[in-house]
Amino acid sequence: MTRASHLPVYETRYGLQLDEFLLARALEHDAPTLLLQMACDWLRGEHIVRPAVDALARRVASARDAARAETYHRLRPLLSPPRPRQLDGLLDVDPDLGITRLTWLRRGATAATPEVLKAEIDKLEFLRGHGADTLDLSRLPAGRRRLLAEIGRRSTNQALQRADVDRRHPVLLATLAETYVEVLDELVQLLDQALAGAESRARHELSQRLVDRAKAEADRARLLDEILDVLADPSVADAAAGRLVRQRVGMPRLVAARRPAGEREQRDHGHFDLLAARYKYLRTFTPAVIASLPLTGNTASPAVRSLLDAVAVLRELNTAGRSMVPDDAATAEATSFVPARWRDYLDATRGQGRGAAYRHYWELAVLYGVQAGLRSGDLWVPGSRRYTDPAALLLPVERWAVQRDDFCTLTGADANPHRQLDRLDGELHSAIASLEAVLADPSAEGLARLGDDGDLIVSPLAAEQVPAAADELAAACATRLPRVQLPALLIEVDQMTGFSQEFTHAGGAQPRNPDLRRNLYAALITYACNLGYAGMADASGISEDQLAWTSQWYLRQDTLRAANTRLVNAHHANPLAALWGGGTLSSSDGQRFPQRGRSLTARALSRYFLDEGTTTYTHVSDQHSTYGTKVIPTTWREAVAVLDEIFGNPTDLPLGEHTVDTAGQTLATFAIFHLAGLQFSPRIRDIGRLQLYRLGAASTWRARYPHAGPLLGQPIQTQLIAEHWNDMLRLVGSMKFGHTTASLLIAKLHASSRQSSLARALHEYGRLIRTIYVCRYVADEELRRRVRRQLNKGESLHALRRDLFFAHQGHVRRRHLDDQIDQALCLTLVTNACVLWTTTYLADALDALRMEGHDVDDEIAAHLTPRSTTTSTSTARIPSISTPNYAAKDTGQGLSNKRCFWPDTLGVARRGRCRDDRDTQWCA
């Protein structure tokens, strides 16, 4: 059939089907280029010759208009009076606030203070008054809801006021619904941080008190020695002993050394008393917060039931203004949620009839019980995204039954727990045999040995020596790299990869500004180098408004991650990168940055900051590319964030093994990695002191492995693992299949003070996997060196990021988490651009050396690193930013297309771009 005969068939038979297909896709994605690509894919799948691009473009435009009309039609039942008037009122300036209500709602909190908490409660009540908590937008696809909320978050009030009703009202509805969820989550987070702050200050005060108490105890010990000298002297009569003690010691010293009775009764050194001293401060906001949060939980647990009952009693007391806790709420059963370390306080005050003091202790126990329950998932908040029912984070049972076999096929896990444990028993024997060989060989003491008490002593490895030929090769390559300023580097990397094509408008609009790409480069450098809009405007001549608008609509997490993926994939395809690794091994580590101004993400950590700071947690491949970036509070355990970027990895890297430092590993991470079919290879501090576990009887292991066998102490509870095997697979499957983020589930597993049986089973499995790994790690020198080399690669990129992030003394100035993530992703993108650019030119330099007749061994070339040569070319720190190259378009304008041959001492030509007019005499 010819093209001419295809067209009538297409119009009559497939035209309507294509329109329906495009409408369904336009309700999910509003980007014209994406819809055009989907239309082409659909036509290809139906074996239809593509019509003219103009014809398809018109159908895409019609589909977008139809999607807009369909959106309004589906939401029309929610727009009955007076809601349209309420929605339009969001865009009017409120005389009390001095800003519009929409702007007020979009402003996130930056500090957990009573004033901020009350403001969040006001937002929550305002949103409930507008019905945001009951809005059902399920008529729209999730992608459409996200798109509308994104437009509402980024649009100005004036732009929304100018929009037509069928555009404006759906955007405002989606914004209200999304804002309600965000405010609810933020309120819980603020409560958590406020309570944690009070507890931290009490603990700090306790530390100071314990120091003072230790000094007093030393004085009391010296006093006791003097008293004992008198009492133990046989020449001193019993009747005269007391008088002589008073004379020699003195009554003032005796009185000062006497410990008050109240202090003697404190089992926790008075920590709860110090916390109770902050009761009045906490009461300034906790009653309103508890009244505003709809709490529910796992009522199958008696402790959770008693806690929810106590919350209900607390609400009644606050509403009625009563101060005494009812007797039925103070029984042992009703207070079963109270931690054992605090129970003595409640029992003592209740027994003494001190009702007011009992109320203080009881209410604090309720508040901190709520905090612990929300962290662990024992309690949850209906309507919340972050603090939802943990069961909702797992794959539904019906879906899991269908996907379980696929999961086992993908990961290599056995659906039968007994077969899995039998296989691991064989691996444990193999690992312990390797360790036995090392411990039994006196010449292997450089790896490990047994101490006099039978403990395992792991010897540190000697540093690896870099061959002199590698240093010479690095120097020869470094002299061949052109010096380039960062704007020109980004432009050239964009020409290699087209990463700027990933930056699409958040609202789906087509770019019309011819300078958009120039502005994108400037905005990326603004974020990555921490310059700020004013600093970049001064350096580039681009106005602050243009930079802010470009950042607002184009720099967001999904576009930045997609652009980074392009760079990582391009680097992975470079033959030189294959010399550094196959992309199968990666590492992750946190880098601390000081924070300027208050932020909910910032935490005080005296080891790193004078005040507060944040942590950027990055994942680095063995090819020196950064494929994952996450911003976390500095006080978070890094193990919580390890798995997110691995399970959600969109790059071409065939990741199979991951390494971290001590802070990045827990028993749960060992278990989850293994169940996901991945190798977890952390470098653990004092690894020889870890408890090792066994399968079966201890006598069997000791008889078979006389040196290593006694190291296996406690047995693994295989029955517990077998009972929860399906739930463990379902937990990991929920992460691997993207049903939930790994960090959310792992944080709840770590936060639970009363571990569930599933958490205990997961930890038990982790003990077995960690034991196998420790035995292999200690006995395998190559494994230990490989882990160390990979972690060093991550550290070297930390230094490059620090060099790039130079402005404002390297202090993070963005105060909201979304902005901090955007900035961290920009820094990662520019870091990857530097690595890719340097790798490309290093490969050219090596090719030039080979063409000159030099023998370049791949093993020697593998010692080259893009970080060291990037430093030598001064592309990291930019003292000023020139503007000529900003005008570059797809044609390459703004960069010289000539090859430059810059002579050097070796007389070897090197490839580069013209740096300025002074270099033109070398251009051929």
Secondary structure as UniProt FT lines:
FT   HELIX           3..9
FT   HELIX           10..14
FT   HELIX           15..26
FT   TURN            27..28
FT   HELIX           32..45
FT   TURN            46..47
FT   HELIX           53..75
FT   HELIX           76..78
FT   TURN            81..82
FT   HELIX           83..89
FT   TURN            90..91
FT   TURN            95..97
FT   HELIX           101..106
FT   HELIX           114..129
FT   TURN            130..131
FT   HELIX           132..134
FT   TURN            138..139
FT   HELIX           142..154
FT   HELIX           157..162
FT   HELIX           165..231
FT   TURN            234..235
FT   HELIX           238..249
FT   HELIX           251..257
FT   HELIX           261..264
FT   TURN            267..270
FT   HELIX           271..276
FT   TURN            277..278
FT   HELIX           279..282
FT   TURN            283..285
FT   HELIX           286..292
FT   STRAND          296..297
FT   TURN            299..300
FT   HELIX           302..320
FT   HELIX           327..329
FT   TURN            332..337
FT   HELIX           340..351
FT   TURN            352..353
FT   HELIX           355..376
FT   STRAND          379..380
FT   TURN            382..383
FT   TURN            386..387
FT   HELIX           390..393
FT   HELIX           397..411
FT   HELIX           417..440
FT   HELIX           442..444
FT   TURN            445..447
FT   STRAND          448..450
FT   TURN            452..453
FT   STRAND          456..458
FT   HELIX           468..478
FT   TURN            479..480
FT   HELIX           486..497
FT   HELIX           499..502
FT   TURN            506..507
FT   TURN            514..515
FT   HELIX           516..528
FT   TURN            529..530
FT   HELIX           532..540
FT   HELIX           544..554
FT   HELIX           557..572
FT   HELIX           575..580
FT   STRAND          585..595
FT   STRAND          603..604
FT   TURN            606..608
FT   STRAND          612..621
FT   TURN            622..623
FT   STRAND          626..633
FT   TURN            634..635
FT   HELIX           638..641
FT   TURN            642..643
FT   HELIX           644..647
FT   STRAND          657..659
FT   HELIX           662..664
FT   HELIX           667..675
FT   TURN            676..677
FT   STRAND          679..680
FT   TURN            685..686
FT   HELIX           687..689
FT   STRAND          692..694
FT   HELIX           698..704
FT   TURN            706..708
FT   HELIX           709..711
FT   STRAND          712..715
FT   HELIX           718..723
FT   HELIX           725..736
FT   TURN            737..738
FT   HELIX           742..751
FT   HELIX           757..779
FT   HELIX           781..804
FT   HELIX           807..810
FT   HELIX           817..851
FT   TURN            852..853
FT   HELIX           858..861
FT   TURN            862..863
FT   HELIX           866..872
FT   TURN            873..874
FT   HELIX           884..887
FT   TURN            890..891
FT   TURN            893..894
FT   TURN            905..906
FT   HELIX           917..922
//
